[in-house]
Amino acid sequence: MAIEKRKNTLSTMLFDELESGLDNKAFGKLIMIIKTFKNQQLITSLTHHTAPKEISGKIIYPEQN
């Protein structure tokens, strides 16, 4: 965010498996913060995660072989 302010431009943010390792309370807080961002967000999520239900937009689902 500091770079965005200095450069006066929005960045792209990548969240890989956003909710892995977070409890429900921490995940909820993180979702609320992410929803306030106005920049592009790229999110990968496993199909059983709840991130796709919480954030509107395109979600990338990685495949594990």
mmCIF file of the N, C-alpha and C atoms, coordinates in Angstrom:
data_MODEL
# 
_entry.id   MODEL 
# 
loop_
_atom_site.group_PDB 
_atom_site.id 
_atom_site.type_symbol 
_atom_site.label_atom_id 
_atom_site.label_alt_id 
_atom_site.label_comp_id 
_atom_site.label_asym_id 
_atom_site.label_entity_id 
_atom_site.label_seq_id 
_atom_site.pdbx_PDB_ins_code 
_atom_site.Cartn_x 
_atom_site.Cartn_y 
_atom_site.Cartn_z 
_atom_site.occupancy 
_atom_site.B_iso_or_equiv 
_atom_site.pdbx_formal_charge 
_atom_site.auth_seq_id 
_atom_site.auth_comp_id 
_atom_site.auth_asym_id 
_atom_site.auth_atom_id 
_atom_site.pdbx_PDB_model_num 
ATOM 1   N N  . MET A 1 1  ? 0.823   -1.188  0.000   1.00 0.00 ? 1  MET A N  1 
ATOM 2   C CA . MET A 1 1  ? 0.000   0.000   0.000   1.00 0.00 ? 1  MET A CA 1 
ATOM 3   C C  . MET A 1 1  ? 0.866   1.251   0.000   1.00 0.00 ? 1  MET A C  1 
ATOM 4   N N  . ALA A 1 2  ? 2.023   1.165   0.642   1.00 0.00 ? 2  ALA A N  1 
ATOM 5   C CA . ALA A 1 2  ? 2.932   2.313   0.654   1.00 0.00 ? 2  ALA A CA 1 
ATOM 6   C C  . ALA A 1 2  ? 3.419   2.624   -0.759  1.00 0.00 ? 2  ALA A C  1 
ATOM 7   N N  . ILE A 1 3  ? 3.704   1.583   -1.534  1.00 0.00 ? 3  ILE A N  1 
ATOM 8   C CA . ILE A 1 3  ? 4.150   1.785   -2.913  1.00 0.00 ? 3  ILE A CA 1 
ATOM 9   C C  . ILE A 1 3  ? 3.032   2.385   -3.741  1.00 0.00 ? 3  ILE A C  1 
ATOM 10  N N  . GLU A 1 4  ? 1.801   1.916   -3.517  1.00 0.00 ? 4  GLU A N  1 
ATOM 11  C CA . GLU A 1 4  ? 0.667   2.473   -4.250  1.00 0.00 ? 4  GLU A CA 1 
ATOM 12  C C  . GLU A 1 4  ? 0.529   3.966   -3.995  1.00 0.00 ? 4  GLU A C  1 
ATOM 13  N N  . LYS A 1 5  ? 0.692   4.370   -2.752  1.00 0.00 ? 5  LYS A N  1 
ATOM 14  C CA . LYS A 1 5  ? 0.588   5.802   -2.419  1.00 0.00 ? 5  LYS A CA 1 
ATOM 15  C C  . LYS A 1 5  ? 1.708   6.598   -3.066  1.00 0.00 ? 5  LYS A C  1 
ATOM 16  N N  . ARG A 1 6  ? 2.927   6.060   -3.009  1.00 0.00 ? 6  ARG A N  1 
ATOM 17  C CA . ARG A 1 6  ? 4.077   6.778   -3.560  1.00 0.00 ? 6  ARG A CA 1 
ATOM 18  C C  . ARG A 1 6  ? 3.992   6.880   -5.075  1.00 0.00 ? 6  ARG A C  1 
ATOM 19  N N  . LYS A 1 7  ? 3.566   5.810   -5.737  1.00 0.00 ? 7  LYS A N  1 
ATOM 20  C CA . LYS A 1 7  ? 3.493   5.777   -7.201  1.00 0.00 ? 7  LYS A CA 1 
ATOM 21  C C  . LYS A 1 7  ? 2.144   6.255   -7.740  1.00 0.00 ? 7  LYS A C  1 
ATOM 22  N N  . ASN A 1 8  ? 1.177   6.445   -6.862  1.00 0.00 ? 8  ASN A N  1 
ATOM 23  C CA . ASN A 1 8  ? -0.170  6.860   -7.239  1.00 0.00 ? 8  ASN A CA 1 
ATOM 24  C C  . ASN A 1 8  ? -0.782  5.915   -8.277  1.00 0.00 ? 8  ASN A C  1 
ATOM 25  N N  . THR A 1 9  ? -0.663  4.634   -8.013  1.00 0.00 ? 9  THR A N  1 
ATOM 26  C CA . THR A 1 9  ? -1.220  3.615   -8.895  1.00 0.00 ? 9  THR A CA 1 
ATOM 27  C C  . THR A 1 9  ? -1.637  2.411   -8.065  1.00 0.00 ? 9  THR A C  1 
ATOM 28  N N  . LEU A 1 10 ? -2.550  1.633   -8.596  1.00 0.00 ? 10 LEU A N  1 
ATOM 29  C CA . LEU A 1 10 ? -2.998  0.431   -7.894  1.00 0.00 ? 10 LEU A CA 1 
ATOM 30  C C  . LEU A 1 10 ? -2.141  -0.760  -8.303  1.00 0.00 ? 10 LEU A C  1 
ATOM 31  N N  . SER A 1 11 ? -1.946  -1.672  -7.400  1.00 0.00 ? 11 SER A N  1 
ATOM 32  C CA . SER A 1 11 ? -1.165  -2.870  -7.676  1.00 0.00 ? 11 SER A CA 1 
ATOM 33  C C  . SER A 1 11 ? -2.101  -4.065  -7.858  1.00 0.00 ? 11 SER A C  1 
ATOM 34  N N  . THR A 1 12 ? -1.521  -5.178  -8.222  1.00 0.00 ? 12 THR A N  1 
ATOM 35  C CA . THR A 1 12 ? -2.249  -6.440  -8.301  1.00 0.00 ? 12 THR A CA 1 
ATOM 36  C C  . THR A 1 12 ? -1.838  -7.271  -7.095  1.00 0.00 ? 12 THR A C  1 
ATOM 37  N N  . MET A 1 13 ? -2.800  -7.864  -6.434  1.00 0.00 ? 13 MET A N  1 
ATOM 38  C CA . MET A 1 13 ? -2.512  -8.672  -5.256  1.00 0.00 ? 13 MET A CA 1 
ATOM 39  C C  . MET A 1 13 ? -2.825  -10.127 -5.564  1.00 0.00 ? 13 MET A C  1 
ATOM 40  N N  . LEU A 1 14 ? -1.958  -11.036 -5.120  1.00 0.00 ? 14 LEU A N  1 
ATOM 41  C CA . LEU A 1 14 ? -2.147  -12.463 -5.307  1.00 0.00 ? 14 LEU A CA 1 
ATOM 42  C C  . LEU A 1 14 ? -2.244  -13.124 -3.948  1.00 0.00 ? 14 LEU A C  1 
ATOM 43  N N  . PHE A 1 15 ? -3.323  -13.859 -3.741  1.00 0.00 ? 15 PHE A N  1 
ATOM 44  C CA . PHE A 1 15 ? -3.524  -14.618 -2.509  1.00 0.00 ? 15 PHE A CA 1 
ATOM 45  C C  . PHE A 1 15 ? -3.588  -16.090 -2.903  1.00 0.00 ? 15 PHE A C  1 
ATOM 46  N N  . ASP A 1 16 ? -2.647  -16.861 -2.436  1.00 0.00 ? 16 ASP A N  1 
ATOM 47  C CA . ASP A 1 16 ? -2.608  -18.279 -2.761  1.00 0.00 ? 16 ASP A CA 1 
ATOM 48  C C  . ASP A 1 16 ? -3.175  -19.067 -1.596  1.00 0.00 ? 16 ASP A C  1 
ATOM 49  N N  . GLU A 1 17 ? -4.272  -19.781 -1.841  1.00 0.00 ? 17 GLU A N  1 
ATOM 50  C CA . GLU A 1 17 ? -4.969  -20.542 -0.813  1.00 0.00 ? 17 GLU A CA 1 
ATOM 51  C C  . GLU A 1 17 ? -5.191  -19.673 0.432   1.00 0.00 ? 17 GLU A C  1 
ATOM 52  N N  . LEU A 1 18 ? -5.947  -18.641 0.219   1.00 0.00 ? 18 LEU A N  1 
ATOM 53  C CA . LEU A 1 18 ? -6.193  -17.571 1.177   1.00 0.00 ? 18 LEU A CA 1 
ATOM 54  C C  . LEU A 1 18 ? -6.465  -18.029 2.601   1.00 0.00 ? 18 LEU A C  1 
ATOM 55  N N  . GLU A 1 19 ? -7.275  -19.037 2.771   1.00 0.00 ? 19 GLU A N  1 
ATOM 56  C CA . GLU A 1 19 ? -7.686  -19.382 4.128   1.00 0.00 ? 19 GLU A CA 1 
ATOM 57  C C  . GLU A 1 19 ? -6.895  -20.527 4.766   1.00 0.00 ? 19 GLU A C  1 
ATOM 58  N N  . SER A 1 20 ? -5.913  -21.047 4.072   1.00 0.00 ? 20 SER A N  1 
ATOM 59  C CA . SER A 1 20 ? -5.129  -22.137 4.646   1.00 0.00 ? 20 SER A CA 1 
ATOM 60  C C  . SER A 1 20 ? -4.414  -21.685 5.909   1.00 0.00 ? 20 SER A C  1 
ATOM 61  N N  . GLY A 1 21 ? -4.609  -22.422 6.978   1.00 0.00 ? 21 GLY A N  1 
ATOM 62  C CA . GLY A 1 21 ? -3.932  -22.127 8.235   1.00 0.00 ? 21 GLY A CA 1 
ATOM 63  C C  . GLY A 1 21 ? -4.580  -21.045 9.079   1.00 0.00 ? 21 GLY A C  1 
ATOM 64  N N  . LEU A 1 22 ? -5.711  -20.520 8.649   1.00 0.00 ? 22 LEU A N  1 
ATOM 65  C CA . LEU A 1 22 ? -6.390  -19.476 9.423   1.00 0.00 ? 22 LEU A CA 1 
ATOM 66  C C  . LEU A 1 22 ? -7.621  -20.045 10.110  1.00 0.00 ? 22 LEU A C  1 
ATOM 67  N N  . ASP A 1 23 ? -7.878  -19.570 11.320  1.00 0.00 ? 23 ASP A N  1 
ATOM 68  C CA . ASP A 1 23 ? -9.135  -19.958 11.958  1.00 0.00 ? 23 ASP A CA 1 
ATOM 69  C C  . ASP A 1 23 ? -10.253 -19.088 11.384  1.00 0.00 ? 23 ASP A C  1 
ATOM 70  N N  . ASN A 1 24 ? -11.494 -19.393 11.709  1.00 0.00 ? 24 ASN A N  1 
ATOM 71  C CA . ASN A 1 24 ? -12.641 -18.669 11.126  1.00 0.00 ? 24 ASN A CA 1 
ATOM 72  C C  . ASN A 1 24 ? -12.622 -17.181 11.440  1.00 0.00 ? 24 ASN A C  1 
ATOM 73  N N  . LYS A 1 25 ? -12.215 -16.821 12.647  1.00 0.00 ? 25 LYS A N  1 
ATOM 74  C CA . LYS A 1 25 ? -12.191 -15.409 13.038  1.00 0.00 ? 25 LYS A CA 1 
ATOM 75  C C  . LYS A 1 25 ? -11.160 -14.637 12.217  1.00 0.00 ? 25 LYS A C  1 
ATOM 76  N N  . ALA A 1 26 ? -9.957  -15.182 12.090  1.00 0.00 ? 26 ALA A N  1 
ATOM 77  C CA . ALA A 1 26 ? -8.900  -14.517 11.321  1.00 0.00 ? 26 ALA A CA 1 
ATOM 78  C C  . ALA A 1 26 ? -9.272  -14.443 9.846   1.00 0.00 ? 26 ALA A C  1 
ATOM 79  N N  . PHE A 1 27 ? -9.864  -15.522 9.321   1.00 0.00 ? 27 PHE A N  1 
ATOM 80  C CA . PHE A 1 27 ? -10.284 -15.532 7.929   1.00 0.00 ? 27 PHE A CA 1 
ATOM 81  C C  . PHE A 1 27 ? -11.346 -14.467 7.674   1.00 0.00 ? 27 PHE A C  1 
ATOM 82  N N  . GLY A 1 28 ? -12.299 -14.340 8.582   1.00 0.00 ? 28 GLY A N  1 
ATOM 83  C CA . GLY A 1 28 ? -13.342 -13.321 8.445   1.00 0.00 ? 28 GLY A CA 1 
ATOM 84  C C  . GLY A 1 28 ? -12.781 -11.917 8.433   1.00 0.00 ? 28 GLY A C  1 
ATOM 85  N N  . LYS A 1 29 ? -11.820 -11.651 9.307   1.00 0.00 ? 29 LYS A N  1 
ATOM 86  C CA . LYS A 1 29 ? -11.186 -10.322 9.339   1.00 0.00 ? 29 LYS A CA 1 
ATOM 87  C C  . LYS A 1 29 ? -10.442 -10.045 8.036   1.00 0.00 ? 29 LYS A C  1 
ATOM 88  N N  . LEU A 1 30 ? -9.720  -11.066 7.555   1.00 0.00 ? 30 LEU A N  1 
ATOM 89  C CA . LEU A 1 30 ? -8.966  -10.896 6.316   1.00 0.00 ? 30 LEU A CA 1 
ATOM 90  C C  . LEU A 1 30 ? -9.893  -10.624 5.137   1.00 0.00 ? 30 LEU A C  1 
ATOM 91  N N  . ILE A 1 31 ? -11.000 -11.331 5.056   1.00 0.00 ? 31 ILE A N  1 
ATOM 92  C CA . ILE A 1 31 ? -11.977 -11.111 3.978   1.00 0.00 ? 31 ILE A CA 1 
ATOM 93  C C  . ILE A 1 31 ? -12.503 -9.677  4.034   1.00 0.00 ? 31 ILE A C  1 
ATOM 94  N N  . MET A 1 32 ? -12.820 -9.188  5.225   1.00 0.00 ? 32 MET A N  1 
ATOM 95  C CA . MET A 1 32 ? -13.323 -7.810  5.358   1.00 0.00 ? 32 MET A CA 1 
ATOM 96  C C  . MET A 1 32 ? -12.295 -6.802  4.853   1.00 0.00 ? 32 MET A C  1 
ATOM 97  N N  . ILE A 1 33 ? -11.030 -7.022  5.160   1.00 0.00 ? 33 ILE A N  1 
ATOM 98  C CA . ILE A 1 33 ? -9.970  -6.118  4.706   1.00 0.00 ? 33 ILE A CA 1 
ATOM 99  C C  . ILE A 1 33 ? -9.822  -6.178  3.193   1.00 0.00 ? 33 ILE A C  1 
ATOM 100 N N  . ILE A 1 34 ? -9.795  -7.392  2.648   1.00 0.00 ? 34 ILE A N  1 
ATOM 101 C CA . ILE A 1 34 ? -9.625  -7.552  1.199   1.00 0.00 ? 34 ILE A CA 1 
ATOM 102 C C  . ILE A 1 34 ? -10.757 -6.877  0.439   1.00 0.00 ? 34 ILE A C  1 
ATOM 103 N N  . LYS A 1 35 ? -11.960 -6.941  0.949   1.00 0.00 ? 35 LYS A N  1 
ATOM 104 C CA . LYS A 1 35 ? -13.108 -6.322  0.270   1.00 0.00 ? 35 LYS A CA 1 
ATOM 105 C C  . LYS A 1 35 ? -12.991 -4.803  0.178   1.00 0.00 ? 35 LYS A C  1 
ATOM 106 N N  . THR A 1 36 ? -12.162 -4.190  1.003   1.00 0.00 ? 36 THR A N  1 
ATOM 107 C CA . THR A 1 36 ? -11.995 -2.731  0.945   1.00 0.00 ? 36 THR A CA 1 
ATOM 108 C C  . THR A 1 36 ? -10.997 -2.300  -0.119  1.00 0.00 ? 36 THR A C  1 
ATOM 109 N N  . PHE A 1 37 ? -10.175 -3.229  -0.616  1.00 0.00 ? 37 PHE A N  1 
ATOM 110 C CA . PHE A 1 37 ? -9.173  -2.892  -1.630  1.00 0.00 ? 37 PHE A CA 1 
ATOM 111 C C  . PHE A 1 37 ? -9.851  -2.603  -2.954  1.00 0.00 ? 37 PHE A C  1 
ATOM 112 N N  . LYS A 1 38 ? -9.312  -1.659  -3.691  1.00 0.00 ? 38 LYS A N  1 
ATOM 113 C CA . LYS A 1 38 ? -9.870  -1.291  -4.986  1.00 0.00 ? 38 LYS A CA 1 
ATOM 114 C C  . LYS A 1 38 ? -9.017  -1.822  -6.141  1.00 0.00 ? 38 LYS A C  1 
ATOM 115 N N  . ASN A 1 39 ? -7.977  -2.558  -5.823  1.00 0.00 ? 39 ASN A N  1 
ATOM 116 C CA . ASN A 1 39 ? -7.085  -3.053  -6.861  1.00 0.00 ? 39 ASN A CA 1 
ATOM 117 C C  . ASN A 1 39 ? -7.501  -4.436  -7.352  1.00 0.00 ? 39 ASN A C  1 
ATOM 118 N N  . GLN A 1 40 ? -6.797  -4.933  -8.362  1.00 0.00 ? 40 GLN A N  1 
ATOM 119 C CA . GLN A 1 40 ? -7.080  -6.265  -8.878  1.00 0.00 ? 40 GLN A CA 1 
ATOM 120 C C  . GLN A 1 40 ? -6.548  -7.301  -7.895  1.00 0.00 ? 40 GLN A C  1 
ATOM 121 N N  . GLN A 1 41 ? -7.332  -8.342  -7.675  1.00 0.00 ? 41 GLN A N  1 
ATOM 122 C CA . GLN A 1 41 ? -6.946  -9.398  -6.751  1.00 0.00 ? 41 GLN A CA 1 
ATOM 123 C C  . GLN A 1 41 ? -7.023  -10.732 -7.475  1.00 0.00 ? 41 GLN A C  1 
ATOM 124 N N  . LEU A 1 42 ? -5.974  -11.509 -7.367  1.00 0.00 ? 42 LEU A N  1 
ATOM 125 C CA . LEU A 1 42 ? -5.945  -12.850 -7.921  1.00 0.00 ? 42 LEU A CA 1 
ATOM 126 C C  . LEU A 1 42 ? -5.924  -13.812 -6.748  1.00 0.00 ? 42 LEU A C  1 
ATOM 127 N N  . ILE A 1 43 ? -6.862  -14.743 -6.737  1.00 0.00 ? 43 ILE A N  1 
ATOM 128 C CA . ILE A 1 43 ? -7.006  -15.638 -5.593  1.00 0.00 ? 43 ILE A CA 1 
ATOM 129 C C  . ILE A 1 43 ? -7.060  -17.078 -6.087  1.00 0.00 ? 43 ILE A C  1 
ATOM 130 N N  . THR A 1 44 ? -6.231  -17.927 -5.487  1.00 0.00 ? 44 THR A N  1 
ATOM 131 C CA . THR A 1 44 ? -6.359  -19.356 -5.742  1.00 0.00 ? 44 THR A CA 1 
ATOM 132 C C  . THR A 1 44 ? -7.042  -19.961 -4.523  1.00 0.00 ? 44 THR A C  1 
ATOM 133 N N  . SER A 1 45 ? -7.841  -20.973 -4.764  1.00 0.00 ? 45 SER A N  1 
ATOM 134 C CA . SER A 1 45 ? -8.583  -21.579 -3.669  1.00 0.00 ? 45 SER A CA 1 
ATOM 135 C C  . SER A 1 45 ? -8.833  -23.041 -3.973  1.00 0.00 ? 45 SER A C  1 
ATOM 136 N N  . LEU A 1 46 ? -8.782  -23.873 -2.966  1.00 0.00 ? 46 LEU A N  1 
ATOM 137 C CA . LEU A 1 46 ? -9.180  -25.260 -3.129  1.00 0.00 ? 46 LEU A CA 1 
ATOM 138 C C  . LEU A 1 46 ? -10.698 -25.321 -3.156  1.00 0.00 ? 46 LEU A C  1 
ATOM 139 N N  . THR A 1 47 ? -11.238 -26.297 -3.831  1.00 0.00 ? 47 THR A N  1 
ATOM 140 C CA . THR A 1 47 ? -12.690 -26.338 -4.039  1.00 0.00 ? 47 THR A CA 1 
ATOM 141 C C  . THR A 1 47 ? -13.486 -26.429 -2.736  1.00 0.00 ? 47 THR A C  1 
ATOM 142 N N  . HIS A 1 48 ? -12.904 -26.990 -1.684  1.00 0.00 ? 48 HIS A N  1 
ATOM 143 C CA . HIS A 1 48 ? -13.638 -27.103 -0.425  1.00 0.00 ? 48 HIS A CA 1 
ATOM 144 C C  . HIS A 1 48 ? -13.508 -25.862 0.458   1.00 0.00 ? 48 HIS A C  1 
ATOM 145 N N  . HIS A 1 49 ? -12.724 -24.882 0.052   1.00 0.00 ? 49 HIS A N  1 
ATOM 146 C CA . HIS A 1 49 ? -12.581 -23.652 0.840   1.00 0.00 ? 49 HIS A CA 1 
ATOM 147 C C  . HIS A 1 49 ? -13.798 -22.743 0.668   1.00 0.00 ? 49 HIS A C  1 
ATOM 148 N N  . THR A 1 50 ? -13.959 -21.820 1.591   1.00 0.00 ? 50 THR A N  1 
ATOM 149 C CA . THR A 1 50 ? -15.115 -20.912 1.543   1.00 0.00 ? 50 THR A CA 1 
ATOM 150 C C  . THR A 1 50 ? -14.802 -19.571 0.896   1.00 0.00 ? 50 THR A C  1 
ATOM 151 N N  . ALA A 1 51 ? -13.557 -19.300 0.535   1.00 0.00 ? 51 ALA A N  1 
ATOM 152 C CA . ALA A 1 51 ? -13.196 -18.019 -0.071  1.00 0.00 ? 51 ALA A CA 1 
ATOM 153 C C  . ALA A 1 51 ? -14.064 -17.671 -1.278  1.00 0.00 ? 51 ALA A C  1 
ATOM 154 N N  . PRO A 1 52 ? -14.344 -18.624 -2.180  1.00 0.00 ? 52 PRO A N  1 
ATOM 155 C CA . PRO A 1 52 ? -15.179 -18.272 -3.338  1.00 0.00 ? 52 PRO A CA 1 
ATOM 156 C C  . PRO A 1 52 ? -16.577 -17.792 -2.960  1.00 0.00 ? 52 PRO A C  1 
ATOM 157 N N  . LYS A 1 53 ? -17.085 -18.227 -1.829  1.00 0.00 ? 53 LYS A N  1 
ATOM 158 C CA . LYS A 1 53 ? -18.413 -17.793 -1.392  1.00 0.00 ? 53 LYS A CA 1 
ATOM 159 C C  . LYS A 1 53 ? -18.372 -16.398 -0.773  1.00 0.00 ? 53 LYS A C  1 
ATOM 160 N N  . GLU A 1 54 ? -17.208 -15.991 -0.295  1.00 0.00 ? 54 GLU A N  1 
ATOM 161 C CA . GLU A 1 54 ? -17.066 -14.717 0.414   1.00 0.00 ? 54 GLU A CA 1 
ATOM 162 C C  . GLU A 1 54 ? -16.655 -13.557 -0.496  1.00 0.00 ? 54 GLU A C  1 
ATOM 163 N N  . ILE A 1 55 ? -15.968 -13.870 -1.584  1.00 0.00 ? 55 ILE A N  1 
ATOM 164 C CA . ILE A 1 55 ? -15.442 -12.820 -2.458  1.00 0.00 ? 55 ILE A CA 1 
ATOM 165 C C  . ILE A 1 55 ? -16.020 -13.023 -3.846  1.00 0.00 ? 55 ILE A C  1 
ATOM 166 N N  . SER A 1 56 ? -16.651 -11.987 -4.385  1.00 0.00 ? 56 SER A N  1 
ATOM 167 C CA . SER A 1 56 ? -17.185 -12.105 -5.739  1.00 0.00 ? 56 SER A CA 1 
ATOM 168 C C  . SER A 1 56 ? -16.056 -11.889 -6.738  1.00 0.00 ? 56 SER A C  1 
ATOM 169 N N  . GLY A 1 57 ? -16.151 -12.545 -7.860  1.00 0.00 ? 57 GLY A N  1 
ATOM 170 C CA . GLY A 1 57 ? -15.127 -12.412 -8.881  1.00 0.00 ? 57 GLY A CA 1 
ATOM 171 C C  . GLY A 1 57 ? -14.645 -13.772 -9.323  1.00 0.00 ? 57 GLY A C  1 
ATOM 172 N N  . LYS A 1 58 ? -13.582 -13.761 -10.099 1.00 0.00 ? 58 LYS A N  1 
ATOM 173 C CA . LYS A 1 58 ? -13.057 -15.008 -10.625 1.00 0.00 ? 58 LYS A CA 1 
ATOM 174 C C  . LYS A 1 58 ? -12.047 -15.579 -9.652  1.00 0.00 ? 58 LYS A C  1 
ATOM 175 N N  . ILE A 1 59 ? -12.184 -16.849 -9.366  1.00 0.00 ? 59 ILE A N  1 
ATOM 176 C CA . ILE A 1 59 ? -11.289 -17.554 -8.460  1.00 0.00 ? 59 ILE A CA 1 
ATOM 177 C C  . ILE A 1 59 ? -10.604 -18.664 -9.240  1.00 0.00 ? 59 ILE A C  1 
ATOM 178 N N  . ILE A 1 60 ? -9.311  -18.790 -9.098  1.00 0.00 ? 60 ILE A N  1 
ATOM 179 C CA . ILE A 1 60 ? -8.540  -19.824 -9.773  1.00 0.00 ? 60 ILE A CA 1 
ATOM 180 C C  . ILE A 1 60 ? -8.498  -21.045 -8.861  1.00 0.00 ? 60 ILE A C  1 
ATOM 181 N N  . TYR A 1 61 ? -8.860  -22.181 -9.398  1.00 0.00 ? 61 TYR A N  1 
ATOM 182 C CA . TYR A 1 61 ? -8.806  -23.425 -8.631  1.00 0.00 ? 61 TYR A CA 1 
ATOM 183 C C  . TYR A 1 61 ? -7.635  -24.268 -9.107  1.00 0.00 ? 61 TYR A C  1 
ATOM 184 N N  . PRO A 1 62 ? -6.584  -24.374 -8.316  1.00 0.00 ? 62 PRO A N  1 
ATOM 185 C CA . PRO A 1 62 ? -5.437  -25.170 -8.746  1.00 0.00 ? 62 PRO A CA 1 
ATOM 186 C C  . PRO A 1 62 ? -5.782  -26.667 -8.715  1.00 0.00 ? 62 PRO A C  1 
ATOM 187 N N  . GLU A 1 63 ? -5.175  -27.401 -9.604  1.00 0.00 ? 63 GLU A N  1 
ATOM 188 C CA . GLU A 1 63 ? -5.362  -28.852 -9.615  1.00 0.00 ? 63 GLU A CA 1 
ATOM 189 C C  . GLU A 1 63 ? -4.129  -29.503 -9.033  1.00 0.00 ? 63 GLU A C  1 
ATOM 190 N N  . GLN A 1 64 ? -4.340  -30.480 -8.172  1.00 0.00 ? 64 GLN A N  1 
ATOM 191 C CA . GLN A 1 64 ? -3.231  -31.203 -7.584  1.00 0.00 ? 64 GLN A CA 1 
ATOM 192 C C  . GLN A 1 64 ? -3.184  -32.594 -8.199  1.00 0.00 ? 64 GLN A C  1 
ATOM 193 N N  . ASN A 1 65 ? -2.039  -32.959 -8.697  1.00 0.00 ? 65 ASN A N  1 
ATOM 194 C CA . ASN A 1 65 ? -1.875  -34.282 -9.319  1.00 0.00 ? 65 ASN A CA 1 
ATOM 195 C C  . ASN A 1 65 ? -1.145  -35.217 -8.394  1.00 0.00 ? 65 ASN A C  1 
# 
